[in-house]
């Protein structure tokens, strides 16, 4: 989005926002000077971030396809991001045209794009809610959620590239538990999360650059990220570096340096 284009209402373009920083790192145009500054600082501090965001987006696609192939027909995708290639409903509905998706994000720019994109999808199969993941009631009790998802059947909760924006003071683990408690056994949880476990220096420099203007991002260890899966059994290959999670044939799965973990679990 060019800086001279009118911004959607409620957008403060002088404050960097995770959705637009991520968009810039993925090569998108829906970002402003404040977002670009933070994104460029993170790349300067930790050049691997560019590969990391691509790995994250690729994990999302593989995880959603895997879940749809397992017969999961309902998705609650929290922290959707600005629509780009391989959005959750496109991947899921390519496997199962009847798959239903509720998207949630707190960035009004995401909302504006998502509305336009969803106009082209069949009525009732995909919904979009502008809400804050730290307020689970506003999402779980939302009329569009209840009209789209059937909570008596398994649901995949997808929180990819997003939990690092909720810190421990905001009770990140308690927040996720509210979602996982709301779904029946056989439901799934897909998470990616930045970590300094593999490359401490590079990732700490990344987090410092990311948080230089506004404190936004929390790095977590493997043990901490595992806590989100309390009551879930991880599917193979467990919690691994992003490119090592069920790589598609021909994809490079052998990178040993990672900035994030990815995992999918099944509710027991
Ligand atoms: N899930 C997408 C993916 O992996 O490609 C997008 C990830 S993007 C890095 C993180 C997204 O989380 C952004 O779109 C941001 O607006 C959203 N987000 C951050 N904090 C949030 C919150 N408290 N409530 C809802 N969405 C949030």
Boltz pocket constraint, residues with backbone or C-beta under 6 A from the ligand:
constraints:
  - pocket:
      binder: B
      contacts: [[A, 18], [A, 19], [A, 22], [A, 56], [A, 57], [A, 60], [A, 78], [A, 79], [A, 80], [A, 81], [A, 82], [A, 104], [A, 105], [A, 106], [A, 107], [A, 110], [A, 131], [A, 132], [A, 133], [A, 134], [A, 159], [A, 160], [A, 161], [A, 162], [A, 165]]
      max_distance: 6.0
